[in-house]
Amino acid sequence: MSAADAIRPVVGVDRAYMDLSASPCEDLYAYACGSFDRVPIPGDHAAWGVNQEIDERTFAILRDILDTSARTGGAKGSLAQRIGDFYASGMDEAEIEKAGLDPIKPWLEEIAALKTSEDVVKTIGRFHAAGLGAGFDFGVQVDDKNSSVMIASFRQGGLGLPERNYYLDTDKTAKDIRRAYVDHIEKILGLAGEKPADAKTLARSIFKLETRLAKASRDLVALRDPEKNYNQIDLAQLPAVAPTLPWAVFLAEVSFPASEQTVLVGQPEFFKAFAELLRSEKIVTWKGYLRWQLLSATAPHLTKAFVEENHAFYGKKLTGTTELKPRWKRILDATDAALGEDLGQLYVQRAFSPAAKARVHTMVKLHLEAMATRIKTSEWMTESSKTAALKKISTLRTKIGYPDTWRDYSTLDIGRRPHVLNVLAAARFETLRHMAKLGRPVDRNDWDMTPQTNNAYYDGTLNEMVFPAGILQPPFFDEHADDASNYGALASTIGHELTHAFDDEGRQHDWEGNLKPWWSDEDVKRFQARAELVAKHYSGYEALPGLHLDGHQTLGENIADVGGLRVAYEAFKLAAKETKPALVDGFTPDQRFFIAFAQGWRTNERPERIRLIVTSDVHSPCRFRVVGPVKHFPEFYTAFGCPPPAVKVPQVW
């Protein structure tokens, strides 16, 4: 079986992917997906499986939309003109090569002219205003403790490697990646015209600067504590956080509204260290760092040499891919990022019917009912906490398929010009769109994902779940499939996102989305004790030889995986209560539910990708998202006639 063969309509339970010689009791993933292990991973992918198959079908629809729009165009300012011109500019390799670095020359000249640390902060501010970013993260978000308003937020950032530990770990692989990263910086600087000796020296200096930023950064576990990462500060008090950081210079460059008097500073110690580095590091190092940040951000949209070198490190080295994705796919991704809701309007007309949306609504309703029952019957929650939790469920909003109101891109100027200029125009538009939210009520109709996205999310500050049309596709969801297949395959979507409302982070937000205590102290202690068992369980898994999962780093996602499967199973039982159980292809409804769940994670992953996930992600690798949740699931053991585990672990949900 080849990867090409695997690109076909898929069903929730497919015998072709199963290894019936494996025991579901010992390894459900091997039993449900074992035959798929033989499918090779295409060279331009770090992983190949069910998500990539869905993506391929979505890409075929989107490519047709983009090719047609690029060919036929439309009136200036129309949807067809914007997406057509954006896509056409990305596909025009001759124009991109001809333009070279000219489109970003004004930025390069500005960086070259920097003389003082205040100049550096001014340019960093201009970077952020342009949607480029450097030094640290800055954005606009819902205020965690007042979910009716938006607030500006400063957070640690500015790194070129995926996560702080890439700079600090001492194992052989980490050291090898660091050497390759410094070589990559040197090569990118060389492509931009830096002399070889200067590029080598500057690359080392840039890496040392980033390493100091990494040392000042919190790790992934620390970042998962919403209370400790919430620090609201009056503008007048910002100098107390970092006295030598010219905050006003930065805020002026991002056009921070005078009416706003407070901001969030997620990690104050980072900004104190950042300010110290502004003072201690030579200006030539900061100039090199900003030059590198600019080139790295734009490399995928520049000439072939930049694209290939960018892939050599971020693709080959970090994820193991051996080939670049075809150009049309890369430009499709860029178009989705820039004009996602324009593209989405045309996508949903072809890929998501009203009947499909109605059935998903019913599925969500039954998941909410099942979660409410779990809370009502919980043995460890007090009545006051149960009442508050039930109110959170009753007020939870769900968005399905696509927005009710489409985003207005009319002020975004896109044309047939060097592609990187369109990318930068879209980035600036997005920054302006977010900055315009300050001082206004929270827009609860806004979406953080495009309709064609194969993903979903729960937003704790808004207490809402969002399920784009792109993930509501076979085998995850099929409006014509049976309940066992749909509820099983979507357990990692609907059930998962709903459980996030009550995981170790979500439980800290009340029914309005505000970050505040709303459980009794006794309930918090009982929850933490049960959550610790989940962390211990997952920390026992070894993803690669010598590389174990960090159960605390992945705790929220693991709770959502385990609890999501439970809620989905009970929702399935509600949906099927009027249906007479019957064998389908030799499997009972319960067996089909669990097989569909497992096949929803059917994925072959390169070792490099697995290492990247374990070291820099809050999710577990795919296999463990199957074997972990069923480990202490009595109905699973009953369905397959397995002996129950010797030790019974109490569930969180």
N, C-alpha and C positions, 0 to 999 in steps of 0.2 A: 504494500500500500504506500503510495507516494503522497507528498503534500498536495500535489495537484489533484489527486483522486479525492482528497479529503475536502476539497472545496466543492461541496454539493449540499443540496437541501438536507438538513439534519433534523432528527427527531429527539425527543427528550430521553428516550430509552432506545439505544441502538446496539443490537447484539454484535455488530461488526467490530465494535471497540472493546468488547469484553474478553476477559480471559477466564473461562469457566473452570479452568484447572486450579485457579487460585481460590483460596478460601475467603469469603466475605467476612467471616468472623475474625480472621487474622489481619486482613488488609483489604478494606472495602475499595480503596482506590485501585489496587492491582486487579481485583475482581471485576470492577466496572469499566476500567480503562486500560487494562494490561496490554491488549492487542494494539492499542494506539501507540504504545512505546516504540513500535517499529517505524512509525512515520518520521521521516527525517525533518529536521528544522531547515527551512530555506535559508540561504546564505544571508539574506537581508533582514532576518528576524533573529531576535534573542530568544524567542519562544514561539512555539506553534501549537495551537489547540483550538478549543471551541471559540474563544474570543476572537482569534484571528480569522476563523472561518466566517463568523458574523461580520467582522470588519470587511472582509473581501466582498461580501454581497453588498454591503453598504457603500463601499468604495466604487463598485461598478455603477450604482445609481448616481452617486455624486459625480463621478467622472463624466457620465453622459450629460448631466446638467451643466457642468463646467465647460465641456467641449462645445456644447450647443451655444452657451452664452458667449464664449470667446469667439465663436464663428459668426454669430448673428448680431451680437451686441444689443444695444438699446439706447434710448434717449439718455443724455447726460443726467446723472443723478438717479437713474432708475436702478432697480435691483439687478437686472440683467447686465447693465453697463458696469456696475461695480464689480460683481463677481467675475464677469467676463474679462474685464481689463486686468483685474488683479491676477487671475489665473494665466492670462496670455502673457503678462509681463514676466511671470515666473518661468514660463516655458520658453521664453525668448533667450536662449543661451548666448546667441551672437551679440545681442545688445548688452547682456550682463558682462560678457568678456570685454567688450569694447569700453564699457563704462569703468571697469576696474574699481579702484578705490575712490574715484571722483565723487560719487554720491555721499561718502562720509568724510570727504576732505575737510569741510568746515569744522567738524568735530575734532579731527586730528590736529588741525591748526590751533584750535582753542586749547587743546591739551598741551601742545608744544609750547604755548605762550605762558603757561602757569608759572608763577614766581613765588607765591606764598601759600601757607596752609589755608588761609581764608579763600584764596583762589581755588584751591582743591575742593573745598566744601561748596563753593559756588558752582563749580562744574558738576559735582555730584548732584547738587540740587537740579541743575539743568538736565542731567541724565534722567533723574526720576521724573521730571516733568515731561520728558520725551518718552517715558515708558521703558527706558533702558535699565536703570538701576545700577548701583555700585555702592560699595562700602557697607551698606546696611539695607534692611528692608523698610519701606515706607508705603503706607496705603490707607485706605478708608474702609471701615468695617462697622457692623452693628456694635453698639456699646454693650459689652457683656453684662453689665449691671444696670443698664437702662435700655432695654431692647426696642424702645420706641424711637431712638435717635441714632444717628451715625456719628462716628468719631474718628479722627486721624490716629494712626498707630505707627510707632517706631518699633522695629524688632531687629534682632541680630541677623546678620547676613553677610553678603559680600564675598562669599567663597566660590571658587571655581570647581572644587571637588564636591561630590554629592552630600557629604556630611562631615562634621568636625572630626570624627574618629579616623577618617581617611588620612588626616594630617598627623595623628597622634599614635595610632596603633603601631606596635613594634614587630608584628609578624612579618614573615618574608614576603607574602603577597602584598601587604600594605606598602612595604618599602619599594617593591617593584613598581607598583602603581604610581607612587610619588616620583620615582625617577622618570617614568614615562610621561608624567604630567609636566614636569619641568622641561623635558625635551619638547613636548607639544607646545608649551608657551614659547619656547625659543624658536621653533619652526614657524609659528604664526607671526611672531614679530619679524622674522626674516622675510616672510612673504610680503609683509607690509613695508619692506625696504630697510630694515635695521641691518647694520653691518654684522657679520657673523660673530665677531668677538663681543660686540656690544649686546647683541641679542642673548648670548649665553650668560653674560654677567647680569643683565637685566632680568632674565627669567629666574635666576637664582634669588635675586632680591625680591622679586614679586612673590615667589613662593614663601620666602621667609616672612614677608608681611602677612600673607594669608594665613600662615601657620600661627602667627601671633593673634590674628583675629579668631582663629579656631580655638586657641587656648582660652580665649575670653568668652567663648560661646558655651551655652548649656547643651547637654546631650539630649537625645531624643526622649529619654525617660523623664528628665526634668522639664522638658517642654510640654509634657502631657498633663501637667498640673495647671488647670486654668486659673486657680486662685493665685498661685505664686507668680504667674505670668501676666497678671492684671495689675497694673500700676498707673492709676489716673493721676496726672500731674498738671497743675496750672502752668500756663506758658511762662509766667513770671518766675516759676520755680525750676525751670529746666536747667539754668546754670548750676543749680545745686546738684544735679545729676552728673554733669560733666562741665565744670566751670570754664574750661578752655575751648570747648566746642562752640563755634559761632552759629548757634541754633537759628538766630534771626536771619542770617545770610541764607541758610538752606530754605527756611520757610518762605522767604521772599521769592526765591527762584521757583518754588512750586505753587506760587500764587495762593498761599494759605489765607483763607478769609479772615478779615479783621474781627468778624463777629464771633469767631471760635476762640475760646479762652482756655480750653483743656485739650490734652492729648493723652494717649496711652504710650507708655514706654515699657515694653514687655520685659526686657532684661537690662536693667539700669547699669549693671556692672560691665556689660559689653560696651556701652557708650562711653563709660569712663575710660575703659581701655582704648577705645577708638580715638578718643580725644588725645590720650597720651601718645598714641602712635602718630597722630598728626604732628605733634610737637617733636617727637624723637626721630622719625624716619626722614631721610633726605628727600627733598622735593623731586629729585630725579626718579626715586623709587615710586613715589605717588604718581608721577606722570606716566611711568611705565605701567603701573597697575591700571590706571584709567584707560590707557591705550589698549592694554590687553583685554580689559572688560568690554570695551567697545568692539574690538575685533572678534572676540569670542561670541558676543551676542549677535553679531551680524554675519559671521562666517558662513552659516548655512544658506545665506541669501546672496553671497558674493560670487567670485569667479570659481571655476572648477578646482583650482589649486586649494583655495580656502575650504571649499566644501569637502574635498577628499581628506585634507588634514584634520578637519573637525571630526569627521567620521572615524579616522584612524585611531583617535583617542577615545572619544565619547561613545563611539559605536564598537569598534573592534576590541579595544583594550578593556573598557568597562563592562560591556554586555556580551562580547564574544561574536558579534555579527561579523561576517566575512565580506559582505557586499553592501553597497549602498542600496537603499530602496530605489525603485525606478523614479525618475524625475517627476512624473505626473503625480505619484503618491506623495512625494515631499511637498509639492506645490499645493496639492489638495489639502494636506495638513495645515499649511500656512494660511490657505484661504479660510479654512474652518476656524482657525484661531483669530483671524482678522475680521471675518464677516459671517460668523457662524449662524446668526439668526436669519440673515438674508438667504444663505444656503439652505437653512432648515425649513424655511417656508415652502421651498420647492420639494425638498426631500419628503416631508410628511404627507404631501399629496399622493406620493407613490407608495409609501412604506408603512402607513399606520392608519387603519380604517377606523371609523366611528364605532364599529362593533368591537374591535379590539380594545379600544379605550374603555368602552362600557364594561367589558369582562374584567379588565384590570381593576377598575373601580370596585367591582364586586369582590375580587380577591383581596384588595386592600381592606375593605370593610370587614371581611372575615378574619383577617390577620389582627385587626384592631380588637375585634371581639375576643379572639383567642388570647391576646396579650392582657386584656382586661380580666379575663378568667384566671390567668396565671397570677395576677396581682391579688385578686380577691381570695384565692386559695393558698397564697404564699404562707408558709409556716413560720417565716422569720420576720415578716414586716408587722409593725404595730398598726392599729386601725387608723390612726391619724395620718401615717405615711401612705397607707393604702388609699385613703380618700384623696390625698393630694396627687398621688400617681394616677389615679383614675381620672382626675380632672385634666391632667396633662394629656392623657390619651384622648379624652373627649374634645379637646381643643386643638389637637394636632392637625395641621393642614397637609394635604397631599396634592402634588402637581404631577400630572400624568401626560406624557407624550410631547407636549410643546406649549409655549406660553399662550395665554389668552390675548396678550397685547405684544406685538412684535417690536423689537428694538428699532429705533429710528437712526439710520446711518446717514441721513441726508446732509449732515455737515462734514462728512468724511470725504475728502477729495481723493479719488483713485483714478489713475490714468495709465496709458501705455507709455511707460517710462521705465528707467532702471528699477528692477523689482524691489531692491532694498528700500527705495524711497517709499514705495507703497506699504511695505512692512512697517517702516518707521512712522508713516502717517497713521496707520491703524493703531500702533502702540500709543502714540500721543493722543489719539481720539479716545482710547480706552481710559487713559489716565485722566483726561478732562472729564469724561463721563463720571468717573468715580469721585473726583474732587467736587463736582457739582452736587453730589449728594449731601455734602456737609451743610448743616443748617436747615435741612429739609426732613420731613417725616420719612421713615423707612419705607422703601418701595417693596411691598410684599409680593408684587407681581414679577419681580426681577428673577432671572434664572442665572445660576453660576455654571451651567453646562448647556451646550447646544443640543437641539433636538436629535441630531444624528449621533450623539455621543453614546458609546457602548459602556455606560457606567451609571451610577446613581449616587445619591448622597442624602444624609440627614443633617440639617442645620440646627444646632442646639439653640442658638440665639433667636431663631424664628420659630422653633418647634414645628418644623416642616420636613416632609420627605419629598424628594424629587426623583421621578423616574422618566428619563428621556425616552423617546420612541426608539432610539438606537439600541437600547438594551432589551426592549420588549419585542424581541425577534426570536425565531426558532434557533436553538432548542430551548432557550430560556423561557420563551412564551410563544404559544401558537394558539390563536383564537379557535382553532378547530381540534386541538388536542384534548386528551382526557385530563381530569383533575390531578391524578397521581403524577403525571408528567409535568404539568405546569407548576403545581405547588412545590414539587420536589426541586425542579430546576431553578425556580425563582426563590427558593429558601435563602439563597445567598444574596438576594436582592431585597425583596419586600421584608421578609422576616429579619434579615440582617440590619437593614436601615432602621426599622422600627426598634430593634433592640438597642441601637445606638442611643436612643432617647433615655436609656436606663443603664448604660455602661458606666465605667468609672469616671468618665468625663461628663457624659450626658446627664447622669443622675444629679449633677451639681447645678443644673439649670432647671428652673421651675416651669410651670405651665405657660408662662408668658415669655420664656426664654432667658429670664434674668439669672445671673450667677449669684446665688444666695442659698444659705442653708434652708432646706424645706423638709428634711427627714429628721426623725428623732436621733439623738446621739447613739442610742442602742441599735437602731437600724443601720446606721453608718458603720458601726463596728461589726455587725453581723455580715453586712455586704462585703466589707473589706476582707473579712476572714474567708469568705467564699471566693472572692476574687483572687486572693492569694493562692488558693488551690488551683485555680485556672492557670495562673502564672507559673506555678511549679510544674503543672502538667506539661505545658508547652516548652518550658525550658529543658525538659528531658529529651526533646526531639533533636536529632543530629541531621542537619540539612546536607552537609558535606563532611567528609572525614575531618574531625577535629573542630567543626564549626557548628555550634549549637544555637538554637533559637534563644532569644532573650524574651522570656515570658512577660516581663514587665514592659519592655519596649512595645510589644505587640498586644498588650493586655486588652485595650479597648476593642480592637478588631477581633480578638479571640472570643471575648465575651459576646460580641455581636454574632460571630459565627456559631457559637454553641447555642446561645439563646435564640438566634434566628432560626436555626433548624427546629428547635422545640416549638416555637410559635408557628412556623410554617406547617409543621406536622399536625398541630391541633387545628389550624385553619383548614387544612386539607380534610380532616375528619368532619368538620362542620359542613364543608362543601359536599362531601360524599355521603352524608348521613341518610339521604333518601335513595341512595344508589345501592343496588345489590352487588356485593363484591364478586368479581369475576376474573378469571385468569386471562391475561393478554400476553400472547407469545410465551406462555409458560410461567409467567410471573404474577404473583398476587398484587393487588393495588399497593399494599405497604411496601413490598419489594420494589415495585416500579418507582415509588416515591423516593426510596433511598438510592436506587440506581441512578435515577434522573438527577438527584442531588449530586452524586459523585461525578457523573458525566458532565455536569455543569462546570467542573473544574478540570476537565480532561485537557492536559497541557504538557508538552515536552519543553523543558527549559535548559538552556546552556548553563554549565557550572558558573560561568562569570555572572550571569544574570541572578542565579540563586544567591551567590555571594553578595551581590549588590543589594538584593532585597533584604537579606539577613542583617547586613551592616548599616543600611540607610533607610529602611522602610518600617512602617508600623504594622504592616501586614505580614502574615506568614506565607512561605512559598505554597504553591497550589496543593501539593499532595497532603500537606498537614492541615489544610482547610477542609479536608475530607475526613481523614482518620482521627483528627482531634475531636470534632463535634460528636461523632458517633461512639466515642470511647465509653461514655457513661450514659448511653441512651437505651433504656430497657426495651422499648418497642422495636428498636433495631435488632437486638439480640433475639427477640421473639419472632420477628419476621423471617429471619434466616436460620432459626433453630440453633442459635449459638449459646454456649454456656455463658452465663452472666459473669462479669469481672469479679475477681475475688474481693476487691475493695470497692465499696460504693461511695462515690464522691458526691456530696450535696451540690445541687445545681444553683447557679445564681438566679436564672430565670427558667 
